[in-house]
Amino acid sequence: MIFHFLLKICNQNAGFTINFIHLPTFFLTAFFKHKDMKILVVGAGGQIGTELIPHLQKTYGEDNIIAADLKSDIVERLSKSSRAVMLDATDAGSYSGIIREHRIDRIYNLVALLSATGEKNPQIAWKINMGALLNSLEIAKEYGCALFTPSSIGAFGESTPHNKTPQDTVMRPNTMYGVCKVSGELLSDYYNHRFGVDTRSVRFPGIISNGALPGGGTTDYAVEVFYEIVKNGNFTCPIPENSFMDMLYMPDALRACTELMDADPAKLKHRNSFNVTAMSFSPEILFSEIKKHVPEAEFKYEIDPVKAAIADSWPDSLDDACAREEWGWKPEWDLSGMVQDMLKAIRLKMA
């Protein structure tokens, strides 16, 4: 590695020293990207974690990634393609033990009950979402780990400007999921300012994926529709046809996770959390795009009042200028490309 090469030069040349603080950014970036970083993904069996694991393995090496989940069947499945352990993230003792055993440098805390599910069990949602976060923050403080905990457009509320929602604006969500996300952003900022913990996160919009199915989110319709159209040729949508919400295709979401964590901290004015987005559409617009490739597809609406109210309280579109300026965020997928790729992937998967 470059770091060891430079040390060797110092040792072989008497009187020659290097001030590593003033090394060119190229050398520092190369060193940190290629060092033997150990990464723990907590809540690895969910929609994001299932695809984040192989993405991290390609970037940092298979042996350096440990997947953790609460359920034994999920851990068994994950163990077929990665190192995997069983972990209840609300159990601080077990959590600390895994950090020590595997000498973890970076944590991706993906544990959360999503928006619609959280409204059914708000007290459980608070206990799980905040319990896992507080343990992650305390452990990151104690062991010097960097910590990524995703936030969400659910952190915004009805009083938030809905078009091109700014990075810094009023945030008064009306769901327990959103309350947890706002609390999480504030706590993560507090641990960064008070204790120097390297906390970072993004506000994810709806994430569209052909991997694991989502689990109880308001934007789930944008994934479920592809399965139903390929399987049955029709889909019943629970969201009003003109409800706009921001979306991100999974490959872009995975890049956001790693690019932010690898970014130069000196350039980050915001840490918790950055607006990120790639596209904004309503069910009507999405279904119209799908019909270009599946003309016989049929759509109807049976509105879920809980999901409809949540969708109406969220932004129609996000302003992600801060992410673009501070760490070079740039999405690669648009609506047309995403629809084509999803249909192709789901057809192969279901075949």
C-alpha positions in Angstrom: 0.0 0.0 0.0 1.0 3.6 -0.6 1.1 4.3 3.2 3.6 1.5 3.8 5.6 2.5 0.8 6.1 6.0 2.2 7.0 4.6 5.6 9.7 2.5 3.9 11.1 5.5 2.2 11.3 7.3 5.5 13.1 4.4 7.1 15.6 4.1 4.3 16.5 7.8 4.1 18.0 9.2 7.3 16.7 12.7 8.1 13.8 12.4 5.6 10.4 12.9 7.1 6.9 13.3 5.8 4.1 15.4 7.2 1.1 13.2 6.5 -1.3 16.0 7.2 0.0 17.7 4.1 0.2 14.7 1.8 -1.6 15.2 -1.6 -5.2 14.2 -1.5 -4.5 11.5 -4.1 -2.2 9.6 -1.7 -4.6 9.9 1.2 -7.6 8.9 -0.8 -5.7 5.9 -2.2 -4.6 4.8 1.2 -8.0 5.0 2.8 -9.8 3.3 -0.1 -7.4 0.4 -0.2 -6.7 -0.2 3.5 -8.0 -3.4 5.2 -11.3 -1.9 6.3 -13.7 -4.1 8.2 -17.4 -3.3 7.7 -20.5 -4.5 9.5 -23.9 -4.2 7.9 -26.7 -4.3 10.6 -30.1 -5.2 9.3 -28.5 -6.8 6.3 -31.5 -8.9 5.3 -33.7 -5.9 4.2 -34.2 -4.3 0.8 -31.0 -2.2 1.0 -28.8 -4.6 2.9 -29.4 -7.5 0.6 -27.8 -5.6 -2.3 -25.4 -3.5 -0.3 -23.5 -6.6 0.8 -22.3 -7.7 -2.6 -21.7 -4.0 -3.5 -19.4 -3.6 -0.5 -17.7 -6.9 -1.2 -16.7 -5.8 -4.7 -15.4 -2.5 -3.3 -13.6 -3.6 -0.1 -13.1 -7.3 -0.5 -15.4 -10.3 0.5 -13.6 -11.1 3.7 -13.9 -7.6 5.0 -17.7 -7.5 5.0 -19.9 -9.0 7.8 -23.6 -9.2 7.4 -25.8 -9.1 10.6 -29.5 -9.7 11.0 -31.9 -10.7 13.8 -33.6 -13.6 12.1 -31.9 -17.0 11.8 -33.3 -17.9 8.4 -32.0 -14.6 7.0 -28.6 -15.2 8.5 -28.5 -18.6 7.0 -29.4 -17.2 3.6 -26.8 -14.4 3.9 -24.1 -16.9 5.0 -24.2 -18.6 1.6 -22.6 -15.6 0.0 -20.9 -13.6 2.8 -19.7 -13.7 6.4 -22.9 -13.5 8.5 -23.8 -13.3 12.2 -27.0 -13.1 14.1 -27.5 -9.9 16.0 -30.3 -8.0 17.7 -29.1 -4.4 17.3 -31.1 -3.4 20.4 -28.9 -5.7 22.5 -25.9 -3.4 23.3 -23.8 -6.2 24.8 -24.1 -8.5 21.8 -23.6 -5.6 19.4 -20.3 -4.6 21.2 -19.1 -8.1 21.2 -19.4 -8.4 17.4 -17.6 -5.1 17.0 -14.7 -6.3 19.2 -14.5 -9.7 17.7 -14.4 -8.6 14.1 -12.5 -5.3 14.8 -15.1 -3.3 12.8 -14.0 0.1 11.3 -17.3 1.1 9.7 -21.0 0.4 10.5 -24.0 0.6 8.2 -27.0 0.7 10.5 -30.0 -0.3 8.3 -32.3 -1.4 11.1 -35.8 0.2 10.8 -39.5 -0.4 10.8 -40.7 1.5 7.7 -43.4 4.1 7.4 -46.7 2.2 6.9 -45.6 -0.7 9.2 -44.5 1.9 11.9 -48.0 3.4 11.9 -49.5 0.1 12.9 -47.0 -0.3 15.8 -45.6 3.2 16.7 -44.2 2.2 20.1 -42.4 -0.8 18.6 -41.2 1.4 15.8 -39.6 3.9 18.2 -38.1 1.1 20.3 -36.5 -0.7 17.4 -35.5 2.3 15.2 -34.1 4.5 18.0 -32.8 1.6 20.1 -30.6 0.3 17.2 -29.5 3.9 16.5 -28.5 4.8 20.0 -26.6 1.5 20.4 -24.8 2.2 17.1 -23.8 5.7 18.1 -22.5 4.6 21.5 -20.6 1.7 20.0 -19.2 4.0 17.3 -18.1 6.4 20.0 -16.5 3.7 22.1 -14.7 1.8 19.3 -13.9 4.7 16.9 -16.1 3.4 14.1 -17.6 5.4 11.3 -21.4 5.2 11.1 -23.9 5.4 8.3 -27.6 5.4 9.2 -29.9 6.3 6.4 -32.6 9.0 6.9 -35.6 9.4 4.5 -37.9 11.8 2.8 -40.2 10.6 5.6 -38.4 13.1 7.8 -40.3 15.9 6.1 -44.0 16.7 6.8 -46.9 18.7 5.4 -45.5 22.1 6.4 -42.3 21.4 4.4 -42.0 23.0 1.0 -43.0 20.2 -1.4 -41.3 21.3 -4.7 -37.5 21.2 -4.8 -37.5 20.7 -1.0 -34.3 22.4 0.3 -31.6 20.7 2.2 -32.2 22.8 5.3 -35.9 23.4 5.9 -38.8 22.8 8.4 -39.1 19.2 9.3 -42.3 18.2 11.2 -43.3 14.7 10.1 -46.6 13.2 11.1 -45.5 9.5 11.2 -43.6 7.7 13.8 -41.1 6.6 11.1 -40.5 10.3 10.3 -40.2 11.3 13.9 -37.5 8.6 14.3 -35.7 9.8 11.2 -35.6 13.4 12.4 -34.5 12.3 15.8 -31.8 10.2 14.2 -30.5 13.0 12.2 -30.2 15.2 15.3 -28.7 12.5 17.5 -26.1 11.7 14.8 -25.2 15.4 14.4 -24.9 15.6 18.2 -22.6 12.6 18.5 -20.4 14.1 15.7 -20.2 17.5 17.3 -20.0 16.4 20.9 -17.9 13.3 20.7 -16.3 13.4 17.2 -18.0 10.3 15.9 -17.8 10.1 12.1 -21.6 10.0 11.4 -23.0 10.4 7.9 -26.3 9.7 6.2 -28.5 10.5 3.2 -32.2 11.1 3.1 -33.3 8.3 0.8 -36.4 8.7 -1.3 -38.3 5.6 -2.4 -35.8 3.0 -3.5 -36.7 0.8 -6.4 -35.0 -2.6 -6.5 -35.2 -6.0 -8.3 -33.5 -7.7 -5.3 -35.3 -8.2 -2.0 -38.9 -6.9 -1.8 -39.5 -3.9 0.4 -41.2 -4.3 3.7 -44.0 -1.9 4.5 -43.0 1.4 3.0 -45.3 4.0 1.3 -43.2 3.9 -1.9 -43.4 0.1 -2.1 -45.9 0.3 -5.0 -43.2 1.3 -7.3 -41.5 -2.1 -6.8 -44.6 -4.3 -6.4 -46.0 -3.1 -9.7 -43.2 -4.8 -11.7 -43.8 -8.2 -10.1 -47.5 -8.0 -10.6 -47.3 -6.9 -14.2 -44.8 -9.6 -15.2 -46.7 -12.3 -13.3 -50.4 -11.3 -13.8 -50.5 -8.4 -16.3 -52.4 -6.2 -13.9 -51.7 -4.1 -10.7 -53.9 -2.5 -8.1 -52.3 0.7 -6.7 -52.8 1.9 -3.1 -51.4 5.4 -3.9 -53.5 8.1 -5.7 -52.6 8.4 -9.3 -51.3 12.0 -9.1 -49.2 11.7 -5.9 -45.7 12.6 -6.8 -42.8 11.2 -4.8 -39.0 11.1 -5.3 -37.4 7.8 -6.3 -34.0 6.3 -6.6 -32.9 3.1 -8.4 -31.0 0.7 -6.2 -27.6 1.0 -8.1 -27.6 4.7 -7.4 -28.6 4.2 -3.8 -25.7 1.8 -3.3 -23.3 4.3 -4.8 -24.6 7.0 -2.4 -23.9 4.7 0.6 -20.3 4.2 -0.3 -19.4 7.5 -2.0 -20.6 9.5 0.9 -18.7 7.3 3.4 -15.5 7.6 1.3 -15.8 11.3 0.8 -13.3 13.8 2.2 -14.8 14.8 5.6 -13.3 18.3 5.3 -15.7 19.0 2.5 -18.8 18.0 4.3 -20.8 20.9 5.7 -23.8 18.7 6.2 -23.5 15.1 7.5 -26.9 14.0 8.7 -28.5 14.0 6.2 -28.1 14.8 2.6 -31.0 15.0 0.2 -30.4 12.6 -2.7 -32.7 11.8 -5.6 -32.8 10.8 -9.3 -36.4 11.0 -10.4 -39.8 12.2 -9.3 -43.0 10.6 -10.6 -46.6 9.8 -9.8 -48.2 6.3 -10.2 -49.8 7.6 -13.4 -46.5 8.5 -15.0 -44.8 5.3 -13.9 -47.6 3.1 -15.3 -47.6 5.1 -18.6 -43.9 4.3 -18.9 -44.4 0.6 -18.2 -47.2 0.4 -20.8 -44.6 1.5 -23.5 -43.0 -1.9 -22.9 -46.1 -3.9 -21.8 -49.0 -2.4 -23.8 -51.5 -5.0 -22.5 -50.8 -4.1 -18.8 -53.8 -3.0 -16.8 -53.9 -0.7 -13.8 -56.5 0.3 -11.2 -56.6 2.1 -7.9 -57.8 1.0 -4.5 -56.5 3.8 -2.2 -55.0 2.9 1.2 -55.9 6.0 3.3 -52.9 5.6 5.5 -50.4 5.4 2.7 -52.2 8.1 0.7 -51.9 10.5 3.7 -48.3 9.7 4.2 -47.5 10.2 0.5 -49.3 13.6 0.5 -47.2 14.8 3.4 -43.9 14.0 1.7 -42.1 16.2 -0.8 -42.9 15.9 -4.5 -39.3 16.6 -5.4 -36.0 17.1 -3.5 -33.2 19.6 -4.1 -30.0 17.6 -3.8 -27.6 20.4 -4.7 -25.7 20.1 -1.4 -24.9 16.4 -2.0 -23.7 17.3 -5.5 -21.5 20.1 -4.3 -20.1 18.6 -1.1 -19.3 15.0 -2.2 -20.0 14.8 -6.0 -23.3 13.1 -5.9 -24.7 12.4 -9.4 -27.4 9.8 -10.2 -26.9 7.6 -13.2 -30.5 6.2 -13.7 -33.6 7.9 -14.9 -37.2 6.7 -15.2 -37.0 5.2 -18.7 -33.8 3.3 -18.0 -35.0 2.1 -14.6 -38.3 0.7 -16.1 -36.5 -1.1 -18.8 -34.0 -2.6 -16.5 -36.6 -3.6 -13.9 -38.8 -5.4 -16.4 -35.8 -7.3 -17.8 -34.6 -8.3 -14.3 -38.0 -9.3 -12.9 -38.7 -11.4 -16.0 -35.4 -13.3 -15.6 -36.0 -13.7 -11.9 -39.5 -15.0 -12.3 -38.6 -17.4 -15.1 
